[in-house]
């Protein structure tokens, strides 16, 4: 490993080794290579899949060390701040190429940087927000990430990144069960939503106005139009819809309302609004986030009324 030699001057020599004596649960999770570090025998342990919970990793590393009789070093492509802290706490040796070296048996700890799961503004990514709201609607019980990925049309990379970021914010927990990743929370849906509010963002990026004749059926009602359906609030003069893309209206749209009788308002959302609802209106939690800065008393009362219905519906499904 050139990184060790370049940074610390530790010469690395790989050697052949027979690790078939390892239990199947070890060989199915890790690739193991024999290595000589400046004359000291060790093994490099490469996870074949996403890193499991640190408690599980600790047990695995201890078993490898016990079986081989030499130090076992976890070798990772990336590491989050939380993972690093847990590995340090449990004194698990690890190397992250170009970023981290922790070899306690050699008295070595070098830190350059961790992979951040947060963006620069400290706001959750749209995919993570979508996953969190989906998780809340399902009662915050145990959920397989592969099932969520299928419903939300996420790739394996997208669902992994989204769930990791939610873990970074302490909004969910996860554990491995075989090859499956399960996410869960100790909070109730309402508690989790309140806890996450400081990270969650307005799903609406911007609003355009489009001639009614150019808008096809199938869009979800949004904004005050949707709120009027979820509460006793009167509907607005200009009907509002949500869309995941507004490219089809580029030729006809305007940034300002010119004719309330002839135009609809179309909101461009940060995530596909249809992923969280089966009805004709955008989902209620996203709508509450879109309207939370409206200080009109009637709007605030309507949103509060709507959220009470959300928690009642979710609790009803959980019972």
Rosetta blueprint (number, residue, H / E / L):
1 X L
2 X H
3 X H
4 X H
5 X H
6 X H
7 X H
8 X H
9 X L
10 X L
11 X L
12 X E
13 X E
14 X E
15 X E
16 X L
17 X L
18 X L
19 X L
20 X L
21 X L
22 X L
23 X L
24 X H
25 X H
26 X H
27 X H
28 X L
29 X L
30 X E
31 X E
32 X E
33 X E
34 X E
35 X E
36 X E
37 X E
38 X L
39 X L
40 X E
41 X E
42 X E
43 X E
44 X E
45 X E
46 X E
47 X E
48 X L
49 X L
50 X L
51 X L
52 X L
53 X L
54 X H
55 X H
56 X H
57 X H
58 X H
59 X H
60 X H
61 X H
62 X H
63 X H
64 X H
65 X H
66 X H
67 X H
68 X H
69 X L
70 X L
71 X E
72 X E
73 X E
74 X E
75 X E
76 X E
77 X L
78 X L
79 X L
80 X E
81 X H
82 X H
83 X H
84 X H
85 X H
86 X H
87 X H
88 X H
89 X H
90 X L
91 X L
92 X L
93 X L
94 X E
95 X E
96 X E
97 X L
98 X L
99 X L
100 X E
101 X E
102 X E
103 X E
104 X H
105 X H
106 X H
107 X L
108 X E
109 X E
110 X E
111 X E
112 X L
113 X L
114 X L
115 X E
116 X L
117 X L
118 X L
119 X L
120 X L
121 X L
122 X L
123 X L
124 X L
125 X L
126 X H
127 X H
128 X H
129 X H
130 X H
131 X H
132 X H
133 X H
134 X H
135 X H
136 X H
137 X H
138 X L
139 X L
140 X L
141 X L
142 X L
143 X E
144 X E
145 X H
146 X H
147 X H
148 X H
149 X H
150 X H
151 X H
152 X H
153 X L
154 X L
155 X L
156 X H
157 X H
158 X H
159 X H
160 X H
161 X H
162 X H
163 X H
164 X H
165 X H
166 X H
167 X H
168 X H
169 X L
170 X L
171 X L
172 X L
173 X E
174 X E
175 X E
176 X E
177 X E
178 X L
179 X L
180 X E
181 X E
182 X E
183 X E
184 X E
185 X L
186 X L
187 X L
188 X L
189 X H
190 X H
191 X H
192 X H
193 X H
194 X H
195 X H
196 X H
197 X L
198 X L
199 X L
200 X L
201 X L
202 X L
203 X L
204 X E
205 X E
206 X E
207 X E
208 X E
209 X E
210 X E
211 X E
212 X H
213 X H
214 X H
215 X L
216 X L
217 X L
218 X L
219 X L
220 X E
221 X E
222 X L
223 X H
224 X H
225 X H
226 X H
227 X H
228 X H
229 X H
230 X H
231 X L
232 X L
233 X L
234 X L
235 X L
236 X L
237 X L
238 X L
239 X L
240 X E
241 X E
242 X E
243 X E
244 X L
245 X L
246 X L
247 X H
248 X H
249 X H
250 X L
251 X L
252 X L
253 X L
254 X E
255 X L
256 X L
257 X L
258 X L
259 X L
260 X L
261 X L
262 X L
263 X E
264 X E
265 X E
266 X E
267 X E
268 X E
269 X E
270 X L
271 X L
272 X L
273 X H
274 X H
275 X H
276 X H
277 X L
278 X L
279 X L
280 X L
281 X E
282 X L
283 X L
284 X H
285 X H
286 X H
287 X H
288 X H
289 X H
290 X H
291 X H
292 X L
293 X L
294 X L
295 X L
296 X L
297 X H
298 X H
299 X H
300 X H
301 X H
302 X H
303 X H
304 X H
305 X H
306 X H
307 X H
308 X H
309 X H
310 X H
311 X H
312 X H
313 X H
314 X H
315 X H
316 X H
317 X H
318 X H
319 X L
